[in-house]
Amino acid sequence: MQKDIHPEYQNVEMKCSCGNVIATRSTLCKDIHLDICSACHPFYTGQQKSMSDRGGRIDRFKKRFGGLSVKGGE
């Protein structure tokens, strides 16, 4: 590496609003505050609801529009 052209790369702490602290390295060189992290995000914690969990909406859509088809060539 050439001298004096690269930014400083130091240890920083990322602090989430849930209280989780993650130690990492960054060129920002100051602590980072996160709104959401992998410890509290619904996708990673398994609390996220998928569309298959809300089957009532999908079934209702299929009842209303399931028999309709697109006419081509007109």
HELIX and SHEET records of a PDB file:
HELIX    1   1 PRO A   42  THR A   45  1                                   4    
HELIX    2   2 MET A   51  ARG A   54  5                                   4    
HELIX    3   3 GLY A   55  PHE A   65  1                                  11    
SHEET    1   A 3 VAL A  21  SER A  26  0                                        
SHEET    2   A 3 GLN A  10  CYS A  16 -1                                        
SHEET    3   A 3 ILE A  32  LEU A  34  1                                        
END                                                                             
